[in-house]
Amino acid sequence: MDRAFQVDLRGVVDLLSHHLYGSPRVYVRELLQNAVDAITARRATDPGAPAVVRIEPPELTGDGTLRVHDTGIGLTESQVHELLATIGRSSKRDELGFARHEFLGQFGIGLLSCFLVADEVRVRTRHGDEPTVLWTGFADGRYRVELAAVDAQRAEPGTSVTLVPRRDADQWLTRPTVTELARLFGSLLPVKVLVGEVETTTGPPPWSAPAGTSPSDRRENLVRYAREVLDFTPFDVVPLSVPEAGLTGAAFVLPTPVNPAARAGHRVYLKRMLLTEGAEGLLPDWAFFARCVVDSTELRPTASREALYEDSLLEATREALGDQLRGWLVRLAGSAPRRLAEFLQVHHLGVKALALHDDEMLRLVERWWPMETNTGQTTLAEFRERHGLIRYAASIDEFRQLAGVAAAQDLPVVNAGYTYDTEIIERLPTVDRSVLVERLEPNDLTTRFDALDPGAELALRPFVVAAQRALDRLGVEVVLRSYAPASLPALYLVSRSAAFEEQLRATRERADETWAGVLDALAASGPAERPQLVLNHRNPLVRRVSALGDPALVGLAVEALYGQALLLGYHPIRPADAALLNSSFLGLLGRAVPEQE
Ligand SMILES: Nc1ncnc2c1ncn2[C@@H]1O[C@H](COP(=O)(O)OP(=O)(O)OP(=O)(O)O)[C@@H](O)[C@H]1O
């Protein structure tokens, strides 16, 4: 003979409270859900039946209990025996076990959640003209069914559920808490829900305004909703609709920057009952800048009813919602580029972070994000159109050092020193082969500087030799060229390999013998490249210095020019540089101030 499992109710309640539901507060949701389903069932055959749920907290019942009254279909005596006596039995599934579409519940465990806060649950119910039935269940698993006395019959069909609170749980049943929870879970429900005399339902969702409402009024409603419920004034509101998921709603674009890695929480209603305020996975990752509020009739909840169930419908929905947000961005770019620029001002870091992986975002940055260049602010797309390629400095220092001089040589350069910019520029050719990018090298500049004519070169030879002698101990090569702007006396240029060698040398001085050997081998692998001090022969001061007959004064002047070039180019000042600057400054001062007789 087959036997049925014996279930210990305390074990099941423990399981629900500790492992399924996040908080005992869900008992309000489950009671509302049963009441709404019962009303839906009754109105299926009696469309004129009232649709009211009234909650009476202990402050109103006066006997310490909480009661929930509904005008739903009620239960007959045999249904009470069948449905309320067996865990997992639900009237809301068809014979094959599928959830019936119009109902919120389906599992047959919702009523059990009342035992999270109650020791005893009483159901007083009437179906049609049948007699009123009383069911009383206890947290230890006992229950009782009886018919109500003749003078205690319900006047109308419907059900009242009474909770006798557990001693340590009465705070979950107080009027303020219940009002708050009824508003939280049930404010959009299609029935009237009252806590005492206070209505907690607010009618249809804010995005389903009646036909004829002007677009600006619709928007105004949604902005107000966001302020009240989400606590921010959205940058913009995007209406959402995915018919196959029975989904409608709105995406609210955040007015302040957010970390794209922080998981976005969306407010999701299923059949107008709040599922969660923090649903994940509703939007693609790249849409981190929006918070959604949606209602769906088709998406499925997990058993705890606190998250969305990840299935192919959710995946298709995510994609459709992503398309709608992408469409919004494209429309903004087409019709309100200034708004798009404002959007990027707020969310550029997030958009750029995604542009490293997402082609769509990469294109958005290329076309719409203005970058600093040495010819003014411009987008990468414009820059490329104008100059044929994207030449960039990979750090802010590099840009500062070279941008001005490069501009004077007609060499446009983008400052790609800000977060993600270099990676973004370097990624462009991988998605569009026609994009040319080139990192600016100091050599690019020197090749544009004019050499002196041979006669002048020869005449200035002794000066260059004296200058070189002054800077030899710093490992700097002195070069004389002629370039714009004439106001610039000298330029200090460190090629990338020279910068590397410089670092190597500094590390070598600090490293122990074993590592020093390895570093030496590395250093020996290529020809030594020295930083250059490029003196500008067009500069009047340099001309005067080059004409000096006094080699000691030439040395001091060249040292001073070197120091000034370092400072101007934001180069680091090493101790040797500081010492040199100091001695040249004092030396020049000594010459400038005549000695007292
Ligand atoms: N207020 C009510 N009016 C009429 N019938 C009710 C009411 N509350 C519960 N029932 C009946 O009791 C059954 C069991 O309810 P329970 O809340 O445990 O599960 P459910 O609502 O079917 O599913 P779920 O676990 O998903 O909530 C329901 O299917 C319904 O037939």
Ligand as a Chemical Component Dictionary entry (heavy atoms), coordinates in Angstrom:
data_LIG
# 
_chem_comp.id                   LIG 
_chem_comp.type                 NON-POLYMER 
_chem_comp.pdbx_formal_charge   0 
_chem_comp.three_letter_code    LIG 
# 
loop_
_chem_comp_atom.comp_id 
_chem_comp_atom.atom_id 
_chem_comp_atom.alt_atom_id 
_chem_comp_atom.type_symbol 
_chem_comp_atom.charge 
_chem_comp_atom.model_Cartn_x 
_chem_comp_atom.model_Cartn_y 
_chem_comp_atom.model_Cartn_z 
_chem_comp_atom.pdbx_ordinal 
LIG N1  N1  N 0 -8.645  34.240 0.520  1  
LIG C1  C1  C 0 -8.916  33.074 -0.100 2  
LIG N2  N2  N 0 -10.068 32.905 -0.764 3  
LIG C2  C2  C 0 -10.338 31.756 -1.411 4  
LIG N3  N3  N 0 -9.517  30.694 -1.453 5  
LIG C3  C3  C 0 -8.331  30.798 -0.812 6  
LIG C4  C4  C 0 -7.960  31.979 -0.100 7  
LIG N4  N4  N 0 -6.731  31.766 0.426  8  
LIG C5  C5  C 0 -6.368  30.525 0.060  9  
LIG N5  N5  N 0 -7.306  29.933 -0.693 10 
LIG C6  C6  C 0 -7.266  28.584 -1.285 11 
LIG O1  O1  O 0 -6.248  27.845 -0.663 12 
LIG C7  C7  C 0 -5.324  27.331 -1.629 13 
LIG C8  C8  C 0 -3.944  27.306 -1.033 14 
LIG O2  O2  O 0 -3.524  28.631 -0.789 15 
LIG P1  P1  P 0 -1.987  28.992 -0.714 16 
LIG O3  O3  O 0 -1.850  30.440 -0.462 17 
LIG O4  O4  O 0 -1.340  28.085 0.302  18 
LIG O5  O5  O 0 -1.441  28.578 -2.142 19 
LIG P2  P2  P 0 -1.685  29.229 -3.583 20 
LIG O6  O6  O 0 -2.162  30.636 -3.449 21 
LIG O7  O7  O 0 -2.521  28.294 -4.377 22 
LIG O8  O8  O 0 -0.214  29.196 -4.176 23 
LIG P3  P3  P 0 1.091   29.990 -3.702 24 
LIG O9  O9  O 0 1.851   29.092 -2.806 25 
LIG O10 O10 O 0 1.827   30.240 -4.981 26 
LIG O11 O11 O 0 0.635   31.250 -3.029 27 
LIG C9  C9  C 0 -5.465  28.259 -2.796 28 
LIG O12 O12 O 0 -5.119  27.630 -3.998 29 
LIG C10 C10 C 0 -6.911  28.669 -2.750 30 
LIG O13 O13 O 0 -7.710  27.722 -3.422 31 
# 
loop_
_chem_comp_bond.comp_id 
_chem_comp_bond.atom_id_1 
_chem_comp_bond.atom_id_2 
_chem_comp_bond.value_order 
_chem_comp_bond.pdbx_ordinal 
LIG N1  C1  SING 1  
LIG C1  N2  SING 2  
LIG C1  C4  DOUB 3  
LIG N2  C2  DOUB 4  
LIG C2  N3  SING 5  
LIG N3  C3  DOUB 6  
LIG C3  C4  SING 7  
LIG C3  N5  SING 8  
LIG C4  N4  SING 9  
LIG N4  C5  DOUB 10 
LIG C5  N5  SING 11 
LIG N5  C6  SING 12 
LIG C6  O1  SING 13 
LIG C6  C10 SING 14 
LIG O1  C7  SING 15 
LIG C7  C8  SING 16 
LIG C7  C9  SING 17 
LIG C8  O2  SING 18 
LIG O2  P1  SING 19 
LIG P1  O3  DOUB 20 
LIG P1  O4  SING 21 
LIG P1  O5  SING 22 
LIG O5  P2  SING 23 
LIG P2  O6  DOUB 24 
LIG P2  O7  SING 25 
LIG P2  O8  SING 26 
LIG O8  P3  SING 27 
LIG P3  O9  DOUB 28 
LIG P3  O10 SING 29 
LIG P3  O11 SING 30 
LIG C9  O12 SING 31 
LIG C9  C10 SING 32 
LIG C10 O13 SING 33 
# 
